């Protein structure tokens, strides 16, 4: 199996190891170490296996290193899909959750995801799925909590008396 051709030679294997040690990104450091191993004479297969990647993946990283140096070994920013709600709108949703539902305005005593979905649609004109509202709430730091149900005619004094008089 032919070794990977590294054309960028301004850094030695020792320099690459030092750069990997300084790197804050663990994935980038692993890629740098794999290239240092190739410079030390390891086969592409051995270097890739020892650094936790596939032989073909190492080949791709070597090509990126040859083209862009150490910066080429960092993960590229992903564009991704833009958020449906702006940060300001997400802040308003968080304030709604903090304030709680108003029966006169919202028609419910407490918010459910479906209620928030409907309010987001009317306020911002953004149609979200109920599950997406749950993900938004999770991202905003809210967890799904519910209080223990209590019967409306429950008598706490009678419950305490029962606890005290019942056998252990």
C-alpha positions in Angstrom: 0.0 0.0 0.0 1.5 3.3 -1.1 2.1 6.0 1.5 0.2 9.2 1.4 2.2 12.0 -0.3 2.5 15.0 2.0 3.7 17.9 -0.1 3.7 20.6 2.7 7.0 20.1 4.5 7.4 23.3 6.5 6.7 21.4 9.7 8.4 18.3 10.9 6.6 15.4 12.7 7.8 16.9 16.1 6.4 20.3 15.2 3.1 18.7 14.2 3.0 16.9 17.6 3.6 20.2 19.4 0.9 21.8 17.3 -1.5 19.0 18.2 -0.7 19.5 21.9 -1.5 23.2 21.6 -4.8 22.6 19.7 -8.0 23.2 21.6 -10.0 21.0 19.2 -9.5 17.3 20.0 -10.6 16.2 16.5 -8.1 18.6 14.9 -5.4 17.4 17.2 -6.1 13.7 16.2 -5.8 14.7 12.5 -2.5 16.5 13.1 -1.1 13.5 15.0 -2.2 11.1 12.1 -0.3 13.3 9.7 2.8 13.3 12.0 2.7 9.5 12.1 2.6 9.4 8.3 5.7 11.7 8.3 7.4 9.3 10.7 6.9 6.5 8.2 3.8 4.8 9.5 1.6 3.3 6.8 -1.6 5.1 6.0 -3.6 2.2 7.4 -1.7 2.1 10.7 -1.7 5.8 11.2 -5.5 6.0 10.5 -6.3 3.1 12.8 -4.2 4.5 15.7 -5.9 7.9 15.4 -9.4 6.4 15.2 -10.3 7.0 11.5 -10.5 5.2 8.2 -7.6 5.0 5.8 -9.6 6.9 3.1 -10.5 9.6 5.7 -6.9 10.1 6.5 -6.1 10.5 2.8 -8.8 13.2 2.6 -7.3 15.0 5.6 -3.8 14.8 4.0 -5.1 16.5 0.9 -6.7 19.3 3.0 -3.4 19.6 5.0 -1.4 19.9 1.7 -3.8 22.6 0.5 -4.4 24.7 3.6 -1.9 23.6 6.3 -3.1 23.2 9.9 -6.1 25.4 9.4 -7.3 22.9 6.8 -7.5 20.2 9.5 -10.1 22.1 11.5 -13.8 21.4 11.0 -15.4 23.9 8.6 -18.4 25.9 9.8 -21.7 24.4 8.8 -24.2 26.7 7.3 -27.2 24.7 8.4 -30.8 25.8 8.2 -31.5 29.2 9.6 -33.6 29.3 12.8 -37.3 29.9 12.3 -37.4 32.3 15.2 -34.9 35.1 15.8 -33.2 35.5 19.2 -35.6 38.3 20.1 -38.6 36.1 19.3 -37.1 33.2 21.2 -36.7 35.5 24.2 -40.4 36.5 23.9 -41.4 32.8 24.0 -39.2 32.3 27.1 -40.9 35.3 28.8 -44.4 33.8 27.9 -43.3 30.5 29.6 -42.0 32.4 32.6 -45.2 34.5 33.0 -47.5 31.5 32.4 -50.7 31.3 30.6 -53.6 33.7 31.2 -57.0 32.0 30.9 -58.6 35.1 29.5 -56.1 35.6 26.7 -54.7 32.1 26.1 -57.8 30.1 26.9 -55.8 27.6 29.0 -54.5 27.5 32.6 -51.0 26.3 31.7 -49.2 26.1 28.4 -48.8 23.0 26.5 -46.5 22.7 23.4 -49.6 22.9 21.2 -50.7 26.1 22.9 -47.3 27.7 22.5 -47.3 26.6 18.8 -50.6 28.4 18.2 -49.4 31.6 20.0 -46.2 31.6 18.0 -48.2 31.3 14.8 -50.4 34.2 15.7 -47.7 36.5 17.1 -44.9 35.8 14.7 -46.5 34.2 11.7 -44.2 31.1 12.0 -45.7 27.7 11.7 -43.9 25.2 13.9 -44.5 21.5 14.6 -45.4 20.7 18.1 -42.2 18.7 18.4 -40.2 21.7 17.2 -41.7 23.8 20.0 -40.5 21.1 22.5 -37.0 21.3 21.0 -37.1 25.1 21.3 -38.2 24.9 24.9 -35.4 22.5 25.6 -32.9 24.8 23.9 -34.1 27.7 26.0 -33.4 25.6 29.2 -36.9 24.4 30.1 -37.6 20.8 31.1 -40.8 18.9 31.0 -42.0 18.9 34.6 -45.4 18.3 35.9 -46.7 18.6 39.4 -48.1 15.5 41.1 -51.8 15.5 40.6 -54.0 16.2 43.6 -57.7 15.7 44.0 -59.6 19.0 44.4 -61.4 17.6 47.5 -58.3 16.2 49.1 -58.0 17.1 52.8 -54.3 17.5 53.8 -55.1 17.5 57.6 -57.0 14.2 57.3 -54.1 12.7 55.3 -51.6 13.7 58.1 -53.9 12.3 60.8 -54.1 9.0 58.8 -50.3 8.9 58.5 -49.9 9.3 62.2 -52.5 6.8 63.3 -51.8 4.1 60.7 -49.5 1.2 61.8 -45.9 1.2 60.4 
